[in-house]
Amino acid sequence: HLALGPDQTPIYAKSKYMMVEFELPLFEKSYFRDEEDIYTTSFDAKMICMNHSPNSERYKFSEFFKKFGFVVIRDVFSSEICDRTRNAMWDIMERQSPGLDRTDSTSWRNMKAIGKYSLSSRSPCFNPVLVSNRQNRLLLGCLAVLLHFDCQQPQEQSHEENDSSLQDVMVSHDRFTLYRPTVVEDLTLQEEARTFRTGRSNIHLDLNPWWWAESSSDVFAGVNSLTYSDPQDFIRENNLVVKSMGRHVQCVLNFHDNEEADGGTLVVPQFAAQLPQWLQIHASLRKNMPWSELSPEAEQTLLAHAHRVTLREGSVLVWDQTTAHGSAPNMSKNARYAQFLKAFSRRQTFGSGPGGQTRLLRRSTALRNQFIAANALEVVDELGTYCFGLDVL
């Protein structure tokens, strides 16, 4: 399934710099697609959450993620939850966008979205429906597998071990995106609809990979400076990650069938495994800021190896935070509804470096206040108490 050159040998992106080789296989699009060739290969959420044994869905799921740096989980959210989430997203956008009516395409020009990713806002969303999605038990069970599978052999886990892994998973509080359709039947609106397209296809990293690899003290200084009195601190913390904090994963929670032309996430398979070599080759790109800026040449190379991840309704895409990723614009008559999330180990993230427990307490206190202000505290269940960190209060 690798792309082949004229001589029928696999095509690789190769780069040499000071005797360092970096190469990524160029996979055919169909390699990551299911039998219908529409959606990206996925794994069943309920089967993943069953005990770990050789050749189980859970084991295959873990191995896929380990090999490629991303994976898709299907049937996480029911159709009812998806419908409720779509309505909640429209409710939010209509409240903040005077004149916007979800049922009237002539009003879509009034939608106030942020930046090239069509984000709902600059600050995180604490709407009760979106908060409830973050504590979904099936989702957290699958994320626990990814956060804790290193160095483990396939084996049965006790009930207590499963609960311990689940309670160690913590999640972020972020925004959502709503891509408007960019193809409409009304001829008088076609030109305007094309302006709804999000920015060009892009690839980036949501961290400073050099700081991550070195477990830089600058990152610890940055996270310890967060007071969370400003809700934007819940966004700022996302990029402040180092290797000693353990694996951090990013997620797209998908609430409507999302096909190739509908716009959505791009990932570069196997990039995370090649990151050490990539850092050496691209040392000139290093800057002292909590994210990375790719050169046009570096981005184009990665875009050539990126795969557009297509998702069924109710599915979740997960990728390692050290995986290069990005997005492609909507070129279709369909809308895209997606919620962003990060997950990480509480023990490793807040137990690594100085000041972790103090920061956890500040974060949890501020989060509880945000939940109260948004009338979301009442939807937090027992598992949510742990994944949001409210149990420390």
RAWO-V438097 format. One record per backbone hydrogen bond with DSSP energy under -1.0 kcal/mol. NH is the residue of the N-H (numbers start at 1). CO is the residue of the C=O. If there is no record, write none. Layout:
BEGIN
<<NH;CO> <NH;CO>>
END
This chain:
BEGIN
<<3;26> <5;9> <8;5> <11;3> <13;24> <15;22> <17;20> <20;17> <22;15> <24;13> <26;11> <27;25> <28;1> <31;28> <32;29> <33;30> <34;39> <37;34> <40;310> <41;32> <43;72> <45;74> <48;44> <49;45> <50;47> <56;53> <60;56> <61;57> <62;58> <63;59> <64;60> <65;61> <66;62> <67;63> <68;64> <69;65> <71;318> <73;316> <74;43> <76;314> <77;314> <82;78> <83;79> <84;80> <85;81> <86;82> <87;83> <88;84> <89;85> <90;86> <91;87> <92;88> <93;89> <94;90> <95;91> <96;92> <100;97> <104;101> <107;104> <110;107> <111;108> <114;119> <118;115> <119;114> <120;176> <125;174> <131;127> <132;128> <133;129> <134;130> <135;132> <136;133> <140;136> <141;137> <142;138> <143;139> <144;140> <145;141> <146;142> <147;143> <148;144> <152;149> <162;158> <163;159> <164;160> <165;161> <166;162> <167;163> <169;166> <170;344> <171;387> <172;342> <177;338> <178;118> <179;336> <182;332> <183;332> <189;186> <193;189> <194;190> <195;192> <196;193> <197;194> <199;116> <202;327> <204;325> <212;208> <213;209> <214;210> <215;212> <216;211> <220;216> <221;217> <222;218> <223;219> <224;220> <226;223> <233;230> <234;231> <235;232> <236;232> <237;233> <238;235> <241;239> <243;212> <245;242> <246;243> <249;343> <250;319> <251;341> <252;317> <253;339> <254;315> <255;337> <258;311> <262;259> <264;328> <266;326> <267;307> <268;324> <270;68> <271;268> <274;271> <278;274> <279;275> <280;276> <281;277> <282;278> <283;280> <285;282> <286;283> <289;287> <299;295> <300;296> <301;297> <302;298> <303;299> <304;300> <305;302> <307;267> <309;265> <311;258> <314;254> <315;312> <316;73> <317;252> <318;71> <319;250> <320;69> <321;248> <323;320> <325;204> <326;266> <328;264> <331;261> <336;179> <338;177> <339;253> <340;175> <341;251> <343;249> <344;170> <346;168> <349;345> <350;346> <359;355> <360;356> <361;357> <362;358> <363;359> <364;360> <365;361> <366;362> <367;363> <368;364> <369;365> <370;366> <371;367> <372;368> <373;369> <374;370> <375;372> <376;371> <379;376> <380;377> <385;381> <387;383> <388;384> <390;385> <391;385> <392;389> <393;390>>
END
